[in-house]
Amino acid sequence: MAQFPSLRPSAVLGRDRWGTAAIAEMAIALVLCWVLGVFRPFQMPQGGSVSLEMLPIFFIAARRGLVPAMVVGFLYGMMQIFVPLTPPFIYHPVQAALDYPLAFAAVGLAGIVPVVGWRSLAAAVAVGSGARLVCHFLSGLIFFASYAPQWEWPWLYALTYNLLFLLPEAVITAVCLWPLLKAYDAARPGTGRRSRAPSSAA
């Protein structure tokens, strides 16, 4: 099985996490988030849409760690508000913070999982997507509970609304991230995630 170099959370403050190459990767990832967020091939029945906008954040989480990924996610969320390519939906300042900068910064929590193979990659995507889900869920429960049908509990409405687009988005992102990381590590060996995992790591 192909292995990825492992990322140790204690290494996120090392020079290789914040050097010139790391900053360049983060800048490119930020622009890619911004562009990929425009292309939404799937629109879910209850609202919400599926895109690959989380993919660059997960890429940075796997290669550079927790803090760089959260920085990229937070900046992308701010860009969605202040320099959007598509109009943001803003009902209240707190709702905007939950749905944009905080939600995408939360995706960077994937950086706490050392990515050494496809199982740990799936776990990292689950952590980041789950953290984003919490932010959207709180936003929906606090600000959009009135949209819930009379027969449905507001918390269940907020949860299902967000799961309907976040779950397929997470799956598609994980499927795309696996070959992307392998190709990048093959093209640039010895960069980014420095320490290697045991060959038996999943």
N, C-alpha and C positions, 0 to 999 in steps of 0.2 A: 504493500500500500504506500502511495506517495505520502510523504510527511512534510509538514510545514515546520519551520523553526518555531519554538515555543516563545511566547511572550510572558515574562514574569512581571506581575503588577508592580513589584518593587523597583523595576527598571524604568518606569515611565518618566522619571526625572533625569535619566542619563542623557549624556550629550547626543547620543545617536537618536534620541527621541525629539530633540529640539535643534538639531543641526540644520545646515543649509538644505540638505536633501529632504529632511523631514518637513521643513517649512514649505518647500516646493510641493511635496506630495499633498500637504494639507490645503494649500492654495488651489491646486488642481482639483482636489476632491470637492472643495467648496463650490467651484464653478460648475463641476459636473452635477452636483446636487441640484443646483439652480436650474440647469438645463434639463436634466432628467425629470424634474418635477413638472415640466410642461407637458411631457408625453404621457398621457394617461389612457392606455388602450382599453381599460375595463372600467365601466361605471356600474357600481353596485345598485341593486333595486331600491334600497332604503336611503341611498346617498353615500357619499364617499367614493373614492376612486383608487385604482391600483396603479402604481408607478414604480420606478426603480430609484426613487430619490434617496432612499436609505442606503443603497449599495455603497456609495463612496464613504459614508460614515463607518460602515462595518469594515470596509477595506482598511481605513486608518486605524480602527480599533484593533484589528488583527495584526497590523504591521507596527504600529507605534504605541498602542496602549490606551489606557483609560482617559487620561487628561487630554491628549491631543484630539481624540475622537469626540469628547464632549465639547471641546472648543469649536471644532468644525460644525457639530450639530447645532450649537447655540448660535453661531454666526449665520448658519443657513436659515435658522428660524427667524432671526432678525431681518435677514434679507427678504424673506417672504412677506414681512410686514412693510418694510421701508423701501425696498427696490424690487417689487414683485414682477415676475413675467406674466403671472395670472393674478387677478384680483383676490386678495385675502378676504376671508369672512370674519369680520370683527364686530362683535356684539357688545363687548365690555373689555376694558383693559386687562382685567384678570383672566378673562376667557382667552384673549389674544396671547397672553403670556403662556398659559397652559397649552394651547393648541399649536403654538409655533416655537419660540425659543426653548421653553422648558421641555416640550415633547421631544424635540430633535436632539437636545442636549442629552436627554435620557437615553436615546439610542446608543450614545457613546458608552453607556454602562456595559455594553458588550465587551469592552476592553478588560474587564476583570476576569474574563475566561481565556486562559492560554490556548490559542488555536494551534493544534498539532495534527489534526486530521479531520475527517468529515463529521465525526460525532461531536467533537468539541466545537467545530464550526457551527453545527446546528444548535448546540447549546448557547453559543455566543449570540446567534441571531435570535434565539428565543428570549434571552435575557434582555437584549436591546429592544426588541419589538414589544415584549411584555411591559417594560418600563414606559415606553411611549404610550401603550394602551392605557396605563394607569392615568397619565396626564389627560388623555382625551376622554376617558371615562369620567374623571372628576369634572372636567369642563361640561360634558353633556349632562351629568347629574345635577350640577349646580345651576347651569344657565339654560338648558334646553329640555328640562323635565316636562314642561308644558306641551311639548310636541308628542309625548308618548300617548298612544291610544288609551282610551278609558279602561280597556280590559288588560292592559299590560303595566306592570310595575315600572316606575321611572328608572330604577337602577338596572332592570333587565333590558329596558329599551336602550339605555345608554351603552350597556355592554354589548348587546347584539349589533347595534348600529356600527360600532367601531370594529368589532371582530369581523364583520362581513367583508371589510376591505383590508384590515390589517393582517388577517391570517393568510389570505392568498398572496398579499404583498411580501410577507415574510418568507413564504415558501419559494416564491419566484426569486427573491433576492438571494436566498441561500443557494439555490441551484446555479445562479449566475456567479456567485462569489467564489464557489469552489474552484472552477477552472481558471478564474481570473487570478486568484492567489497563486495557484500552481504555475501559471504561465509567467507571472511577474517574478516569482522567486527563481524560476529557471533562467529568466532573462537577466536578472540582477542578483546573482548569488552573493551571500555575505552582506547584504544591505538590510536595514530595518531590523527585523527580529533576530537578534544576534545569537542567543543561546539555543541549542538544538535539543529536541526532546528525545527520549529513548525510542528505539525503533518499534517497541511494542505499544507506543502511545496511540490512542484512538483519535 
